[in-house]
Amino acid sequence: MSVLPGKAVGIDRTVRFGDVGYDFHVRHGHAAWDDLRLRLGALDADRFVVVADAGLPDRLVAAAELTLSAVAPTLVVKAKADETEKSLTVLDRIAEQALRSGITRRSVVVALGGGVVGNLAGLLAALVFRGIRLVHMPTTLLGMSDSVLSLKQAVNSRCGKNHLGTFHAPVLVWNHLDFLESLPVDETRSALCEMIKNVLGIVPERYDEVASLLRADGHYTPEVLTRFIDLCVDAKTAVMREDHTEKHEALVLEYGHTTGHAAELLTGGRLRHGFAIGVGMLAAARMSRELGLLDRSDEAAHRRLLELNGAPTALPAGLDARSLLDVIRLDNKRGYVPGRTGTLDFILLEALGRAHRPGGVLITQVDEDTVRGGIEAVLGERAALVGV
């Protein structure tokens, strides 16, 4: 269990990206369900279609269904929280069930789960009748602190992650910290790797604060988890305020994701998303050091936070540089700048909190030898042997 007992906590704020804004709430304790019922009632929905993680405890799904059905007729559709299920085929199956249930333009799609389920539900809401309302009820810390703070909704293609999607904003994000009580500790550690990315790439002034709060055992009070979530809201809104499609300043949010997404895809999702991003940041930091952008202390600052978090600092056995490079060549960041033969596009830092921007764009074209060196620095036993 990753949530320790503590006093009542909460967050009530409006997340705003340009002209897009939505209410964001964090709750803890049994009375939170009454709060949700009131907020859902204000939506005046004729039906809720809940896309729920098939692995959630029955009691959690039942509590959510009870609350929603007290407001409007509710259909629950289960989906596996697995990267291999994040596809157009699964989305089509869910859409058919939703349409046959009587969904209309007044209906609301509810995402009950983590990032995979959130993306399936988000893309469903964006596509049905060219867009209906979406409510996020994330059940993972990664969902609460990261994925629901993006308007990107996407599924994977057979070539890579998140190739097929669009942008669609929720009307409400409602986070219940009690959802986290059934999660394995590694789920918490994984989520906090994305928070660490925000610290390293956007708010390095929070470095010492976060370092003092991180615990390798992954057990936190609701108060600390609330601080972590609030930090992520602050960091992401800082770079997305004028860039809700994440194509300019907010590209820094992709730091670590190029190598990380490749590793996540090649392991079929067995390597948790946050862990993959954490190791991807180490690979990027090594590339930056080789290019003369970061120094050793900056690289060490990456590793320190990951270690304090109890997260892996090397990719799992079975991966190799050639396979990772093959996937990276198909990464979805291609095309922000004209391609150059023998290079790959990465988000790199030139200092903590400052992305490298050659030509004013946050994309660095890195020669393949340097990319290979960064990857080899975090490849399992080899990383341990060289002591990086």
C-alpha positions as CSV (number, residue, x, y, z in Angstrom):
1,M,0.0,0.0,0.0
2,S,1.5,3.4,-1.0
3,V,-0.8,5.8,0.9
4,L,-0.2,6.2,4.6
5,P,-2.9,7.5,7.0
6,G,-3.1,11.2,7.4
7,K,-5.4,14.1,7.9
8,A,-7.9,15.3,5.3
9,V,-6.3,16.9,2.3
10,G,-7.4,18.2,-1.1
11,I,-6.8,20.4,-4.1
12,D,-9.3,22.6,-5.9
13,R,-8.0,24.5,-8.8
14,T,-8.7,25.3,-12.4
15,V,-6.1,24.0,-14.9
16,R,-5.8,26.4,-17.8
17,F,-4.0,26.1,-21.1
18,G,-4.7,29.1,-23.4
19,D,-8.4,29.2,-23.9
20,V,-8.9,25.7,-22.5
21,G,-9.7,25.3,-18.8
22,Y,-11.1,22.6,-16.6
23,D,-11.7,21.9,-12.9
24,F,-9.1,19.8,-11.1
25,H,-9.8,18.3,-7.7
26,V,-8.0,16.0,-5.3
27,R,-10.0,14.4,-2.5
28,H,-9.3,11.9,0.3
29,G,-11.8,10.0,2.5
30,H,-15.3,8.5,2.2
31,A,-17.0,11.9,1.9
32,A,-15.3,12.5,-1.4
33,W,-18.0,10.5,-3.2
34,D,-20.7,13.0,-2.2
35,D,-18.5,15.7,-3.7
36,L,-18.2,13.8,-7.0
37,R,-22.0,13.2,-7.1
38,L,-22.6,17.0,-6.9
39,R,-20.1,17.8,-9.6
40,L,-21.4,15.1,-12.0
41,G,-25.0,16.3,-11.4
42,A,-23.9,19.8,-12.6
43,L,-23.0,18.3,-16.0
44,D,-26.7,17.5,-16.8
45,A,-25.6,14.3,-18.7
46,D,-28.2,11.9,-20.1
47,R,-25.8,9.0,-19.8
48,F,-22.3,8.1,-18.6
49,V,-20.1,5.6,-20.4
50,V,-17.3,4.5,-18.1
51,V,-14.2,3.0,-19.6
52,A,-12.8,1.1,-16.6
53,D,-9.5,-0.7,-16.1
54,A,-10.3,-4.4,-16.0
55,G,-7.7,-4.9,-13.3
56,L,-9.3,-2.5,-10.8
57,P,-10.8,-4.0,-7.6
58,D,-14.5,-4.8,-7.9
59,R,-15.3,-2.6,-4.9
60,L,-13.7,0.5,-6.5
61,V,-15.6,0.0,-9.8
62,A,-18.8,-0.7,-7.9
63,A,-18.4,2.5,-5.8
64,A,-17.9,4.6,-8.9
65,E,-20.8,3.0,-10.8
66,L,-23.1,3.5,-7.8
67,T,-22.2,7.2,-7.7
68,L,-22.6,7.8,-11.4
69,S,-25.8,5.8,-11.8
70,A,-27.4,8.0,-9.0
71,V,-27.0,10.8,-11.5
72,A,-27.7,9.2,-14.9
73,P,-27.9,5.8,-16.5
74,T,-24.4,4.3,-16.6
75,L,-22.6,1.8,-18.8
76,V,-19.3,0.3,-17.6
77,V,-17.0,-1.1,-20.3
78,K,-13.8,-2.9,-19.2
79,A,-10.5,-2.5,-20.9
80,K,-7.1,-4.0,-20.0
81,A,-4.5,-1.5,-18.9
82,D,-1.9,-2.9,-21.2
83,E,0.1,-1.1,-24.0
84,T,-0.8,-4.0,-26.4
85,E,-4.5,-3.1,-25.8
86,K,-4.1,0.6,-26.6
87,S,-5.1,0.2,-30.2
88,L,-7.7,1.2,-32.8
89,T,-9.1,-2.4,-32.6
90,V,-9.9,-2.1,-28.9
91,L,-11.1,1.5,-29.4
92,D,-13.6,0.3,-32.0
93,R,-14.9,-2.4,-29.7
94,I,-15.5,0.1,-26.9
95,A,-17.1,2.6,-29.3
96,E,-19.5,-0.1,-30.6
97,Q,-20.7,-0.9,-27.0
98,A,-21.1,2.8,-26.2
99,L,-23.1,3.5,-29.4
100,R,-25.4,0.5,-28.9
101,S,-26.0,1.6,-25.3
102,G,-27.7,4.8,-26.6
103,I,-24.8,7.4,-26.1
104,T,-25.8,10.8,-27.4
105,R,-24.2,14.3,-27.7
106,R,-25.3,15.0,-24.2
107,S,-23.5,12.0,-22.8
108,V,-20.2,11.9,-20.9
109,V,-17.4,9.5,-21.3
110,V,-15.7,8.7,-18.0
111,A,-12.1,7.4,-17.8
112,L,-11.7,5.2,-14.7
113,G,-8.1,4.0,-14.7
114,G,-4.5,4.9,-15.4
115,G,-2.9,6.4,-18.5
116,V,-3.8,3.6,-21.0
117,V,-7.5,3.6,-20.1
118,G,-7.4,7.4,-20.0
119,N,-6.1,7.6,-23.5
120,L,-8.7,5.0,-24.8
121,A,-11.5,6.9,-23.1
122,G,-10.1,10.3,-24.2
123,L,-9.9,9.3,-27.8
124,L,-13.3,7.8,-27.7
125,A,-14.8,11.1,-26.3
126,A,-12.9,13.0,-29.0
127,L,-14.2,10.8,-31.9
128,V,-17.8,10.0,-31.0
129,F,-20.0,12.5,-32.8
130,R,-16.8,14.5,-33.4
131,G,-16.4,15.2,-29.7
132,I,-18.4,14.8,-26.5
133,R,-17.6,15.5,-22.9
134,L,-14.9,13.7,-21.0
135,V,-14.3,13.2,-17.3
136,H,-11.1,11.8,-15.9
137,M,-11.2,9.7,-12.7
138,P,-7.6,8.5,-12.6
139,T,-6.8,5.6,-10.3
140,T,-3.0,5.8,-10.5
141,L,-0.6,8.4,-9.3
142,L,0.8,8.7,-12.8
143,G,-2.7,9.5,-14.1
144,M,-3.3,12.0,-11.4
145,S,0.0,13.8,-11.7
146,D,0.8,13.5,-15.4
147,S,-1.5,12.1,-18.1
148,V,-4.7,14.0,-17.1
149,L,-2.6,17.2,-17.3
150,S,-2.3,16.8,-21.0
151,L,-4.9,17.2,-23.7
152,K,-3.3,14.5,-25.9
153,Q,-5.5,11.5,-26.5
154,A,-3.9,8.7,-28.5
155,V,-3.5,5.0,-29.2
156,N,-0.6,3.0,-30.5
157,S,0.0,1.9,-34.1
158,R,1.9,-1.3,-35.0
159,C,4.9,0.9,-35.5
160,G,5.1,2.7,-32.2
161,K,3.5,4.5,-29.3
162,N,0.9,7.2,-29.6
163,H,1.0,7.6,-33.4
164,L,-2.8,7.9,-33.8
165,G,-4.6,10.6,-31.8
166,T,-5.8,14.1,-31.3
167,F,-6.3,16.7,-28.6
168,H,-9.4,16.7,-26.4
169,A,-9.9,18.5,-23.1
170,P,-11.8,17.0,-20.2
171,V,-14.5,19.0,-18.5
172,L,-13.6,17.7,-15.1
173,V,-10.7,15.8,-13.4
174,W,-11.6,14.2,-10.1
175,N,-8.8,12.5,-8.2
176,H,-9.5,10.3,-5.2
177,L,-6.3,9.4,-3.2
178,D,-8.1,6.4,-1.7
179,F,-7.8,4.8,-5.2
180,L,-4.1,4.5,-4.7
181,E,-4.3,2.2,-1.7
182,S,-4.6,-0.9,-3.7
183,L,-1.7,-0.1,-6.0
184,P,1.7,-1.9,-5.9
185,V,4.5,0.3,-4.6
186,D,6.3,0.2,-7.9
187,E,3.3,2.0,-9.4
188,T,4.0,4.9,-7.1
189,R,7.7,4.8,-7.8
190,S,7.1,4.7,-11.5
191,A,4.7,7.7,-11.4
192,L,7.2,9.8,-9.5
193,C,9.7,9.4,-12.3
194,E,7.5,11.8,-14.3
195,M,7.5,14.2,-11.4
196,I,11.3,14.0,-11.3
197,K,11.3,14.8,-15.0
198,N,9.3,18.0,-14.2
199,V,11.8,19.0,-11.6
200,L,14.9,18.4,-13.8
201,G,13.4,20.0,-16.9
202,I,11.1,22.7,-15.6
203,V,11.3,23.5,-11.9
204,P,14.8,22.8,-10.6
205,E,14.2,25.2,-7.8
206,R,12.1,22.4,-6.3
207,Y,15.0,19.9,-6.4
208,D,16.0,20.0,-2.8
209,E,12.4,19.9,-1.6
210,V,11.6,16.8,-3.7
211,A,14.9,15.1,-2.7
212,S,13.9,15.5,1.0
213,L,10.5,14.0,0.4
214,L,11.3,11.0,-1.8
215,R,11.4,7.6,-0.2
216,A,12.8,4.5,-1.7
217,D,10.2,2.4,-0.1
218,G,7.4,4.2,-2.0
219,H,5.2,4.8,1.0
220,Y,3.7,8.3,1.4
221,T,1.1,10.2,3.4
222,P,-1.8,11.8,1.5
223,E,-0.3,15.2,2.4
224,V,3.0,14.4,0.6
225,L,1.2,12.9,-2.4
226,T,-0.9,16.0,-2.7
227,R,2.2,18.1,-2.7
228,F,3.7,16.0,-5.5
229,I,0.5,16.3,-7.6
230,D,0.3,20.0,-7.0
231,L,4.0,20.4,-8.1
232,C,3.2,18.6,-11.3
233,V,0.2,20.8,-12.0
234,D,2.4,23.9,-11.5
235,A,5.2,22.6,-13.7
236,K,3.0,21.4,-16.6
237,T,0.8,24.5,-16.6
238,A,4.0,26.7,-16.7
239,V,5.0,25.3,-20.1
240,M,1.5,24.5,-21.5
241,R,-0.2,27.8,-20.6
242,E,0.4,29.1,-24.2
243,D,1.2,25.7,-25.8
244,H,-1.7,23.3,-25.2
245,T,-0.8,21.1,-28.2
246,E,2.7,20.6,-26.7
247,K,4.6,21.6,-29.9
248,H,6.8,24.4,-28.6
249,E,7.7,25.2,-25.0
250,A,5.9,22.2,-23.7
251,L,8.0,19.8,-25.8
252,V,10.2,19.7,-22.7
253,L,7.6,17.4,-21.2
254,E,8.9,14.8,-23.7
255,Y,12.3,14.7,-22.0
256,G,13.4,11.1,-21.6
257,H,10.5,9.8,-23.6
258,T,12.3,9.0,-26.9
259,T,14.4,6.2,-25.5
260,G,11.8,5.5,-22.8
261,H,9.0,5.0,-25.2
262,A,11.1,2.7,-27.3
263,A,12.0,0.6,-24.3
264,E,8.4,0.5,-23.1
265,L,7.2,-0.7,-26.5
266,L,9.9,-3.4,-26.9
267,T,9.1,-4.8,-23.5
268,G,5.4,-4.9,-24.3
269,G,4.7,-2.5,-21.4
270,R,6.4,-4.8,-18.8
271,L,8.8,-1.9,-18.1
272,R,6.5,0.6,-16.4
273,H,6.1,3.9,-18.2
274,G,7.7,6.0,-15.5
275,F,10.6,3.7,-15.0
276,A,11.2,3.7,-18.8
277,I,11.1,7.5,-18.8
278,G,13.5,7.7,-15.9
279,V,16.1,5.6,-17.6
280,G,15.4,7.5,-20.8
281,M,16.4,10.7,-19.0
282,L,19.7,9.1,-17.9
283,A,20.4,8.2,-21.6
284,A,19.5,11.7,-22.6
285,A,21.7,13.2,-19.9
286,R,24.6,11.1,-21.1
287,M,24.1,12.3,-24.7
288,S,24.0,15.9,-23.4
289,R,27.2,15.4,-21.5
290,E,28.9,13.9,-24.6
291,L,27.8,17.0,-26.6
292,G,29.1,19.4,-24.0
293,L,25.7,20.6,-22.8
294,L,25.6,19.2,-19.3
295,D,28.4,18.5,-16.9
296,R,28.9,15.5,-14.6
297,S,27.1,17.1,-11.7
298,D,24.0,17.7,-13.8
299,E,24.1,14.1,-14.9
300,A,24.6,12.9,-11.3
301,A,21.6,15.1,-10.2
302,H,19.4,12.9,-12.5
303,R,20.6,9.7,-11.0
304,R,20.3,11.0,-7.4
305,L,16.6,11.7,-7.6
306,L,15.9,8.4,-9.3
307,E,17.8,6.5,-6.7
308,L,16.1,8.3,-3.8
309,N,12.8,7.2,-5.5
310,G,13.9,3.6,-5.6
311,A,13.6,3.5,-9.4
312,P,15.8,1.6,-11.7
313,T,18.7,3.3,-13.4
314,A,19.3,0.8,-16.1
315,L,17.2,-0.8,-18.8
316,P,16.2,-4.5,-18.2
317,A,18.1,-7.4,-19.7
318,G,17.1,-8.4,-23.2
319,L,17.1,-5.0,-24.8
320,D,19.9,-4.0,-27.1
321,A,21.0,-0.7,-28.8
322,R,20.1,-1.8,-32.3
323,S,16.5,-2.7,-31.5
324,L,16.0,0.5,-29.5
325,L,17.5,2.6,-32.4
326,D,15.1,0.9,-34.8
327,V,12.1,2.1,-32.8
328,I,13.5,5.5,-32.0
329,R,13.8,6.1,-35.8
330,L,10.0,6.0,-35.9
331,D,9.4,8.2,-32.9
332,N,6.5,10.6,-33.1
333,K,8.6,13.7,-32.7
334,R,10.0,13.4,-36.2
335,G,9.3,16.4,-38.4
336,Y,9.5,19.4,-36.0
337,V,12.7,20.2,-37.9
338,P,13.9,19.0,-41.3
339,G,15.6,15.6,-40.9
340,R,19.3,15.1,-41.4
341,T,20.8,11.8,-42.4
342,G,22.5,10.0,-39.6
343,T,20.8,11.9,-36.8
344,L,17.8,11.3,-34.5
345,D,15.6,13.9,-32.8
346,F,15.8,14.3,-29.0
347,I,14.8,16.7,-26.3
348,L,18.0,17.5,-24.4
349,L,18.9,19.9,-21.5
350,E,21.7,22.4,-21.5
351,A,21.2,23.0,-17.8
352,L,18.7,21.8,-15.2
353,G,15.5,23.6,-16.0
354,R,16.7,24.8,-19.4
355,A,16.1,22.8,-22.6
356,H,18.6,23.0,-25.4
357,R,17.0,24.9,-28.4
358,P,19.2,25.0,-31.5
359,G,17.6,27.4,-33.9
360,G,15.0,28.3,-31.3
361,V,13.3,24.8,-31.4
362,L,13.5,22.3,-28.5
363,I,14.6,19.5,-30.8
364,T,18.3,18.5,-30.9
365,Q,19.4,16.4,-33.8
366,V,21.9,13.9,-32.3
367,D,24.2,11.8,-34.4
368,E,23.5,8.1,-34.1
369,D,26.9,7.3,-32.5
370,T,26.1,9.6,-29.6
371,V,22.6,8.2,-29.3
372,R,24.0,4.7,-29.2
373,G,26.5,5.7,-26.5
374,G,23.7,7.1,-24.4
375,I,21.7,4.0,-24.8
376,E,24.6,1.7,-24.0
377,A,25.3,3.6,-20.8
378,V,21.9,2.4,-19.4
379,L,21.8,-1.1,-20.9
380,G,21.4,-3.4,-17.9
381,E,24.6,-5.2,-16.8
382,R,26.8,-3.0,-19.0
383,A,25.6,0.1,-17.2
384,A,26.5,-1.5,-13.8
385,L,29.9,-2.6,-15.0
386,V,31.0,0.9,-16.1
387,G,29.6,2.4,-12.9
388,V,27.5,5.1,-14.6
